[in-house]
């Protein structure tokens, strides 16, 4: 069965067994470009937090990041991780998943977008989906109610195709 989603709406998640090192390198290269363009600095701490966020396609909590940073022997304060995350979020490099109180790398940070997230309840993988129809419906519904949106994030819980054993085209 062919994928019925329009190209712009296809989920952006890697196939099982792919090379995360490529994802990390790509995320860091995009981060460098975005920071340069905006006159911001990707400090060693910000860079390391971004690397750790991209180690998998699963949400990671701030204290998990802190534990990973501290595993190298140096003790970091929680505020350092939160400041790095705030910087990365402000530049669109990382998304915050409120339902998990966790963070996930943005698969296309250079493009302005409103993403939706599909979160697998079994393996905890997160797929970033950009469906303009969903975003439009939220904007239209808010406008109809006289509500001015500042931002919106949609998080949907379920079971991914891999965990269901379904092979996608």
C-alpha positions as CSV (number, residue, x, y, z in Angstrom):
1,X,0.0,0.0,0.0
2,X,1.5,3.4,-1.0
3,X,2.0,6.1,1.6
4,X,-1.0,8.4,1.3
5,X,0.6,11.3,3.2
6,X,1.7,14.3,1.1
7,X,5.4,14.6,0.9
8,X,5.5,17.6,3.4
9,X,3.6,15.5,5.9
10,X,5.7,12.3,5.9
11,X,7.1,11.5,9.3
12,X,10.8,12.1,9.6
13,X,12.2,9.2,11.6
14,X,15.2,6.9,10.7
15,X,14.8,3.3,9.9
16,X,15.7,0.8,12.6
17,X,19.5,0.1,12.8
18,X,20.6,3.3,11.1
19,X,23.8,5.1,12.1
20,X,23.2,7.6,14.9
21,X,26.7,9.0,14.4
22,X,25.5,10.4,11.1
23,X,22.5,12.0,12.8
24,X,24.7,13.6,15.4
25,X,27.2,14.9,12.9
26,X,24.4,16.4,10.8
27,X,22.7,18.0,13.8
28,X,26.0,19.6,14.9
29,X,26.7,20.9,11.4
30,X,23.2,22.4,11.2
31,X,23.7,23.9,14.7
32,X,27.0,25.5,13.7
33,X,25.4,27.1,10.6
34,X,22.3,28.3,12.5
35,X,24.4,29.8,15.3
36,X,26.8,31.5,12.9
37,X,23.9,33.0,10.9
38,X,22.4,34.5,14.1
39,X,25.7,35.6,15.7
40,X,25.3,33.0,18.5
41,X,27.9,30.7,20.0
42,X,27.7,26.9,20.2
43,X,29.7,26.6,23.4
44,X,31.3,23.2,24.3
45,X,28.4,22.6,26.8
46,X,25.7,23.4,24.3
47,X,27.4,21.3,21.7
48,X,27.7,18.3,24.1
49,X,24.1,18.6,25.2
50,X,23.0,18.6,21.6
51,X,25.2,15.5,20.9
52,X,23.6,13.7,23.9
53,X,20.1,14.6,22.8
54,X,20.8,13.1,19.4
55,X,22.3,9.9,20.7
56,X,19.0,8.2,20.0
57,X,15.6,9.1,18.7
58,X,14.0,8.8,22.1
59,X,13.2,11.7,24.4
60,X,15.8,12.4,27.1
61,X,15.2,14.3,30.4
62,X,17.4,17.1,31.7
63,X,18.6,15.0,34.6
64,X,19.4,12.1,32.4
65,X,21.5,14.6,30.4
66,X,23.1,15.8,33.6
67,X,24.0,12.2,34.5
68,X,25.6,11.6,31.1
69,X,27.6,14.8,31.4
70,X,28.7,14.0,34.9
71,X,29.7,10.4,33.9
72,X,32.9,11.9,32.4
73,X,34.1,12.9,35.9
74,X,33.3,16.6,35.9
75,X,30.4,17.7,38.0
76,X,27.9,20.0,36.3
77,X,25.0,21.9,37.9
78,X,21.5,21.3,36.7
79,X,21.2,25.0,35.7
80,X,24.0,24.5,33.2
81,X,22.0,21.8,31.4
82,X,18.8,23.8,31.5
83,X,20.6,26.9,30.1
84,X,22.0,24.8,27.3
85,X,18.6,23.3,26.5
86,X,17.0,26.8,26.5
87,X,19.6,28.0,24.0
88,X,19.0,25.0,21.8
89,X,15.2,25.3,22.0
90,X,15.3,29.0,21.2
91,X,17.3,28.3,18.0
92,X,14.9,25.5,17.0
93,X,17.6,22.8,17.4
94,X,15.7,20.8,20.1
95,X,12.0,20.4,20.9
96,X,10.6,19.9,24.4
97,X,8.0,17.2,24.8
98,X,5.8,18.3,27.7
99,X,4.1,15.0,28.2
100,X,7.5,13.4,28.9
101,X,9.2,16.4,30.4
102,X,12.0,15.5,28.0
103,X,13.8,16.7,24.9
104,X,14.3,15.5,21.3
105,X,16.4,16.8,18.5
106,X,14.7,18.7,15.7
107,X,15.0,16.9,12.4
108,X,14.9,20.1,10.3
109,X,15.9,23.1,12.4
110,X,16.6,25.5,9.6
111,X,13.0,25.4,8.4
112,X,10.3,27.2,10.3
113,X,7.6,24.7,11.2
114,X,5.0,23.5,13.6
115,X,5.6,19.9,14.4
116,X,3.5,17.1,15.8
117,X,5.1,14.3,17.6
118,X,4.2,10.6,17.5
119,X,5.5,8.9,20.7
120,X,5.7,5.1,20.9
121,X,4.4,3.8,24.2
122,X,6.5,0.6,23.9
123,X,10.0,1.7,22.6
124,X,9.6,5.4,23.4
125,X,10.9,6.4,19.9
126,X,9.6,9.8,18.8
127,X,8.7,10.6,15.2
128,X,8.5,14.3,14.3
129,X,5.6,14.8,11.9
130,X,4.9,18.1,10.1
131,X,1.4,18.0,8.8
132,X,0.2,21.3,7.6
133,X,-3.4,20.2,7.7
134,X,-3.1,19.5,11.4
135,X,-1.4,22.8,12.1
136,X,-4.0,24.6,9.9
137,X,-6.9,23.0,11.8
138,X,-5.5,24.1,15.1
139,X,-5.0,27.7,13.9
140,X,-8.5,27.7,12.4
141,X,-10.1,26.3,15.5
142,X,-8.3,28.8,17.7
143,X,-9.2,31.7,15.4
144,X,-12.9,30.6,15.4
145,X,-12.8,30.9,19.2
146,X,-11.1,34.3,19.2
147,X,-7.9,32.7,20.6
148,X,-4.5,34.0,19.4
149,X,-2.0,31.2,19.3
150,X,1.6,31.9,20.4
151,X,2.7,28.4,19.7
152,X,1.4,24.9,19.8
153,X,2.8,21.4,20.1
154,X,0.8,18.2,19.4
155,X,1.9,15.0,21.1
156,X,0.2,11.8,20.2
157,X,0.8,8.5,22.0
158,X,0.5,5.1,20.4
159,X,2.5,2.2,19.0
160,X,5.0,2.5,16.2
161,X,5.1,0.3,13.1
162,X,8.3,-1.3,14.2
163,X,6.9,-2.4,17.6
164,X,3.7,-3.7,15.8
165,X,6.0,-5.6,13.5
166,X,4.7,-3.8,10.4
167,X,7.0,-3.2,7.5
168,X,6.6,0.2,5.9
169,X,7.2,0.9,2.2
